[in-house]
Amino acid sequence: MANAGLMGDGNSMGNANLVIPGLTLQGQIESPHIIAGDQPGGEAPLVPSGAYSGVVSINIRYADGGSFICTGSAISKRHIVTAAHCIDETGTGVALDISDPDADVRAVFTEDSAIVPGGLITATQVDIHPDYIGFGVCGPGDVPGLGTQCLNDDIAVITLGEDIPDSAEFYDFYRGNMELDGSTMFEMVGHGTGGNGIEGGNVGPSFFNKRFGFNMPEIFACDDATSGAAGGYASTAACDANWGNQAEVWRADFDGIDANGDLQDTWCDAFGICGPILSADITDPIFEANIGGGDSGGPSFIRGMMNELLLIGNNTFGSGSGAYGSTFGGNLYAPYLAWIDSFTNPIRASAPATMGFIALTLGALVFGRKRRVS
């Protein structure tokens, strides 16, 4: 999640504070979120009217006055799925105590940069996946978030006190048996920090605006409890073949031509995993994109047979400045569906089963954290 705040769209608010019932919003000059394109000052496009209506911004408020932003996805009339670290109060996998009158979690449903009627809903329950013990933490004694590989299990479910607005959709998960590799297109949506491939992430998040972009994950990590923390594969099939479990983590890189005219393609240069490079023109139907702080917990979708949006994973971490060459990723939902479904309770089909091993060492994880608002 990101530690920059409940930001309004300065195109309408300037730098003033805007008060909406239950929210105090700090304005800013502009709010691009998904990082994309190669034009300095450019930004990924705003979500079209009526699109991604079940993707929400999440306001997490702590008793000490801290306020943070994340992104989530509606999965029923009363449930939002997001990242565990968004509601991890202590950094050790302990959910925020929302029974404290000074702490709460709220989902914000928006369209066209405004909250929809009935679109500000307070949570009555927050649950972190039981295997999650802190962001980037492999075991007791680990320092959270810096250079570790244990980015698994970063899943949380938020239960809302009211039904989501009638104008908002909710999503199902991909439940087939497709093996993922560098040819699988992820469609990412979020409310987090923005920028472009040349300048990196340089603009704060917004509770109102959401943007979208695309990438193709090239590296997948298995269950760290059985296969160890370090490493990755070029296909999810390897986790099942080598360890008997499903892939839990996806990683992508942000490919493009930097300010010096050099191609930045991190996984290709480091490991010879050279996936397709998408367009840098954000007016094209499909364009290369990255995520930023505040996009944590937001969705990566794939398209179903009827072109419907299906949740394939979340977006939770990144390394680098956000410019070309940066790497990022999140958790795949398939291994966690039984736990998630226990909240929404429909009868669910089994999740998908998941070829060379590559040792990975990432630098400091610079986002994938809540963005502070105040």
C-alpha positions in Angstrom: 0.0 0.0 0.0 1.2 3.5 -0.4 2.1 6.0 2.3 0.8 9.0 0.4 -2.6 10.0 1.1 -6.2 10.3 0.4 -5.6 12.5 -2.6 -8.2 14.3 -4.7 -7.9 15.3 -8.3 -6.3 18.7 -8.5 -7.8 19.3 -11.9 -11.0 20.1 -10.0 -9.8 20.9 -6.5 -6.5 22.7 -6.9 -4.5 22.3 -3.6 -7.4 22.8 -1.3 -8.8 20.3 1.1 -12.2 18.9 0.3 -14.4 17.5 3.0 -16.9 14.8 2.1 -18.9 13.1 4.8 -16.4 10.8 6.6 -13.4 11.8 4.4 -10.9 14.6 4.4 -9.2 14.7 1.1 -5.9 16.5 0.2 -5.9 17.9 -3.3 -3.0 17.7 -5.8 -2.1 19.0 -9.2 -2.6 15.7 -11.1 -3.1 12.1 -10.3 -1.8 9.5 -12.8 -1.6 6.1 -11.2 -0.5 3.1 -13.2 2.9 4.0 -14.5 3.1 3.8 -18.3 4.4 5.3 -21.5 7.6 7.1 -22.4 6.5 10.7 -22.6 7.7 12.9 -19.7 4.7 14.2 -18.0 2.5 11.6 -19.6 0.2 9.3 -17.7 -1.8 6.1 -18.2 -5.4 6.8 -19.2 -8.2 7.1 -16.7 -10.5 4.2 -16.5 -13.4 4.7 -19.0 -16.8 5.5 -17.6 -18.5 2.3 -16.3 -15.3 0.2 -16.6 -13.7 -1.7 -13.6 -16.6 -0.5 -11.4 -15.7 -3.1 -8.8 -12.1 -1.9 -8.3 -12.0 0.3 -5.2 -9.7 2.5 -3.3 -9.3 1.5 0.3 -8.7 3.9 3.2 -7.0 2.4 6.2 -7.0 4.6 9.3 -4.9 3.8 12.4 -5.6 4.8 15.9 -2.4 6.9 15.9 -3.9 9.1 13.2 -2.1 7.5 10.2 -4.1 7.2 7.1 -3.2 5.0 4.1 -4.4 4.1 0.6 -4.6 0.7 -1.1 -6.6 -0.8 -3.9 -9.0 -3.8 -3.8 -11.6 -5.7 -5.8 -15.1 -6.6 -5.0 -15.7 -10.3 -5.0 -19.3 -10.4 -3.6 -21.9 -7.8 -2.5 -20.1 -7.6 0.9 -16.4 -8.6 0.3 -13.3 -7.0 -1.0 -10.1 -8.9 -1.7 -6.8 -6.9 -1.3 -3.3 -7.4 0.0 -2.6 -8.5 3.6 0.1 -5.8 4.1 -2.6 -3.2 3.6 -4.3 -4.1 6.9 -1.2 -5.5 8.7 -1.1 -3.3 11.8 2.2 -4.5 13.3 4.1 -5.7 10.2 3.9 -9.3 11.6 0.7 -10.4 10.0 -1.7 -9.1 12.7 -4.8 -7.4 11.2 -5.7 -3.9 12.2 -8.0 -3.9 15.2 -11.1 -2.2 13.8 -12.9 -2.6 17.1 -10.9 0.4 18.2 -13.1 3.4 17.7 -10.2 5.4 16.3 -9.3 2.8 13.6 -11.2 1.7 10.6 -11.1 0.4 7.0 -13.3 1.9 4.3 -13.9 1.0 0.7 -14.4 3.8 -1.7 -16.4 3.1 -4.9 -15.8 5.7 -7.7 -16.7 6.5 -11.2 -15.5 9.4 -13.3 -13.4 10.7 -10.4 -16.2 10.9 -8.0 -17.6 8.7 -5.2 -20.8 6.9 -6.4 -24.0 7.1 -4.3 -23.6 4.7 -1.4 -20.0 4.2 -2.3 -18.2 4.9 1.0 -18.6 1.7 3.1 -16.9 0.9 6.4 -15.6 -2.7 7.0 -17.0 -4.8 9.8 -14.3 -7.4 9.6 -10.8 -7.7 8.2 -9.0 -11.0 7.7 -5.4 -11.8 6.7 -4.4 -15.1 5.2 -3.2 -17.3 8.0 0.2 -18.1 6.3 1.1 -14.4 6.0 3.5 -13.3 8.7 4.6 -9.9 7.4 5.6 -8.2 4.1 8.6 -10.0 2.7 9.1 -12.0 5.8 10.1 -15.7 5.5 10.2 -16.5 9.2 10.6 -15.2 12.7 13.5 -12.8 13.0 13.5 -11.6 9.4 13.5 -7.9 8.7 10.3 -7.0 6.7 10.5 -5.9 3.2 14.2 -5.5 2.4 15.7 -7.9 -0.1 13.8 -11.0 1.0 12.0 -13.3 -1.4 9.1 -14.4 0.7 6.4 -12.4 -0.9 3.8 -15.2 -0.8 0.4 -15.2 1.0 -0.1 -11.5 0.9 -3.9 -11.8 0.7 -6.7 -10.3 2.8 -10.4 -10.2 2.7 -12.4 -7.2 3.9 -16.0 -7.7 4.9 -18.2 -4.7 4.4 -21.1 -3.5 6.6 -23.3 -2.8 3.7 -23.9 -4.1 0.2 -21.7 -2.5 -2.5 -23.5 0.1 -4.7 -25.9 -1.2 -7.4 -23.6 0.5 -10.0 -20.6 -1.6 -9.0 -19.8 -5.1 -10.3 -18.1 -7.9 -8.5 -15.7 -10.3 -10.0 -15.0 -14.1 -10.0 -11.6 -15.6 -10.1 -10.0 -17.5 -12.9 -10.6 -21.2 -12.1 -9.3 -23.1 -15.1 -6.2 -25.1 -15.6 -4.1 -22.7 -17.7 -0.4 -22.7 -17.1 1.0 -19.2 -17.0 4.1 -18.1 -18.8 5.5 -15.0 -20.5 2.7 -15.0 -23.1 -0.1 -14.4 -20.6 -1.5 -10.8 -20.6 -2.3 -9.2 -17.3 -4.7 -6.3 -17.2 -3.8 -4.2 -14.1 -6.0 -1.5 -12.4 -5.1 0.7 -9.4 -5.4 3.9 -7.5 -1.7 4.2 -6.6 1.2 6.5 -7.5 1.8 7.4 -11.1 4.4 8.5 -13.6 6.0 7.2 -16.8 8.9 5.0 -17.9 11.3 7.9 -18.3 10.7 9.8 -15.0 9.5 6.9 -12.9 6.9 7.2 -10.2 6.6 10.9 -9.4 2.9 11.6 -8.7 0.9 10.7 -5.7 -2.1 8.3 -5.5 -5.8 9.2 -5.6 -8.9 7.8 -3.9 -11.0 9.0 -6.8 -9.1 8.3 -10.0 -8.1 4.8 -11.2 -6.0 3.9 -14.2 -5.2 0.8 -16.0 -2.3 -0.8 -18.0 -0.9 -4.1 -19.2 2.1 -6.4 -18.7 3.1 -10.0 -19.2 4.6 -11.7 -16.2 7.8 -13.6 -17.0 8.8 -15.2 -13.7 6.8 -17.3 -11.2 7.7 -18.4 -7.6 6.3 -21.4 -5.8 5.1 -22.0 -2.2 8.0 -20.7 0.0 7.0 -23.1 2.7 8.0 -26.1 0.7 10.2 -24.8 -2.1 12.3 -22.2 -0.3 12.2 -18.5 -0.6 14.7 -17.7 -3.4 14.2 -18.4 -7.0 11.7 -18.4 -9.8 10.6 -20.2 -13.0 9.6 -19.1 -16.5 6.3 -21.0 -16.2 3.9 -21.9 -13.4 4.1 -25.5 -14.6 7.5 -25.9 -12.9 6.1 -25.5 -9.4 3.8 -28.5 -9.8 6.5 -30.5 -11.6 9.3 -29.8 -9.1 7.5 -29.2 -5.8 4.0 -30.5 -6.2 2.4 -27.1 -5.5 0.9 -24.2 -7.3 2.8 -21.0 -8.2 2.0 -18.3 -5.7 4.0 -15.2 -6.9 4.2 -13.5 -10.3 6.9 -11.1 -11.4 7.2 -8.8 -14.4 9.5 -6.1 -15.6 8.8 -2.7 -17.1 10.4 -2.7 -20.5 11.2 0.3 -22.6 13.7 2.8 -24.0 15.1 5.0 -21.3 16.2 8.6 -21.5 19.6 7.6 -22.9 18.0 5.6 -25.7 18.9 2.2 -24.2 16.5 -0.7 -24.0 15.7 -1.7 -20.4 14.5 -5.3 -20.2 15.6 -6.6 -16.8 14.6 -10.3 -16.9 16.0 -10.7 -20.4 19.3 -9.1 -19.5 19.7 -11.0 -16.2 18.3 -14.4 -17.0 17.6 -14.6 -20.7 13.8 -14.6 -20.1 12.8 -12.2 -22.9 9.1 -11.7 -23.0 7.3 -9.5 -25.5 7.7 -5.7 -25.1 4.4 -3.9 -25.4 3.8 -0.5 -26.9 5.0 2.7 -25.1 2.1 4.6 -26.7 -0.6 4.8 -24.1 -3.2 5.6 -26.8 -2.7 2.0 -28.1 -5.3 -0.6 -27.0 -2.5 -2.5 -25.2 0.5 -0.7 -23.7 3.4 -1.6 -21.3 2.8 -0.5 -17.7 4.1 -0.8 -14.1 2.4 -0.4 -10.7 3.2 1.9 -7.9 2.6 2.5 -4.2 -1.1 2.5 -3.4 -1.8 0.0 -6.2 -1.2 -2.7 -3.5 -4.0 -5.2 -3.4 -5.4 -4.1 -6.7 -6.3 -6.6 -9.4 -4.6 -8.2 -12.3 -7.2 -9.5 -14.6 -7.2 -11.9 -17.5 -10.1 -12.0 -20.0 -12.5 -15.0 -20.1 -14.2 -16.7 -23.0 -16.9 -14.1 -23.1 -14.4 -11.2 -22.6 -15.4 -11.0 -18.9 -12.8 -9.8 -16.3 -11.5 -12.7 -14.2 -9.2 -12.1 -11.2 -5.9 -13.9 -11.7 -3.7 -12.2 -9.1 -3.1 -9.0 -7.0 -0.4 -6.4 -7.4 1.7 -6.0 -4.2 5.4 -5.2 -4.6 8.0 -3.5 -6.7 11.7 -2.7 -6.9 13.3 0.3 -8.4 12.2 3.8 -9.2 9.2 2.8 -11.2 11.0 3.8 -14.5 11.9 1.4 -17.3 13.9 -1.5 -15.9 12.0 -1.7 -12.7 10.5 -5.0 -11.6 7.2 -5.6 -9.8 4.6 -8.3 -9.1 2.1 -9.8 -6.8 0.4 -13.0 -5.7 -1.6 -15.4 -7.8 -5.0 -16.1 -6.4 -5.3 -19.8 -7.4 -3.5 -21.3 -4.4 -5.7 -19.2 -2.0 -9.1 -19.7 -3.5 -10.4 -22.2 -0.8 -9.6 -19.6 1.9 -11.1 -16.7 0.0 -14.2 -18.7 -0.9 -14.8 -19.5 2.8 -15.9 -15.8 3.1 -18.1 -15.6 0.1 -19.3 -19.2 0.4 -20.3 -20.2 -3.2 -19.5 -23.8 -4.3 -16.1 -23.4 -6.1 -14.4 -25.6 -8.6 -10.8 -26.6 -8.0 -8.1 -24.0 -8.8 -5.6 -24.6 -11.6 -2.5 -26.7 -11.1 0.5 -25.0 -11.8 10.3 -25.4 -16.6 14.1 -24.2 -15.5 15.0 -22.7 -12.2 16.5 -19.3 -11.9 18.0 -17.9 -8.8 16.8 -14.3 -8.1 18.1 -11.6 -5.8 16.1 -8.5 -5.7 17.1 -5.1 -4.3 15.2 -3.4 -1.6 11.4 -3.5 -2.1 10.6 0.1 -2.4 6.8 -0.1 -2.7 4.1 -2.7 -2.1 3.4 -0.8 1.1 0.5 1.3 2.2 0.8 4.9 1.1 0.4 7.3 4.0 -2.1 10.0 3.7 -1.6 12.0 6.8 
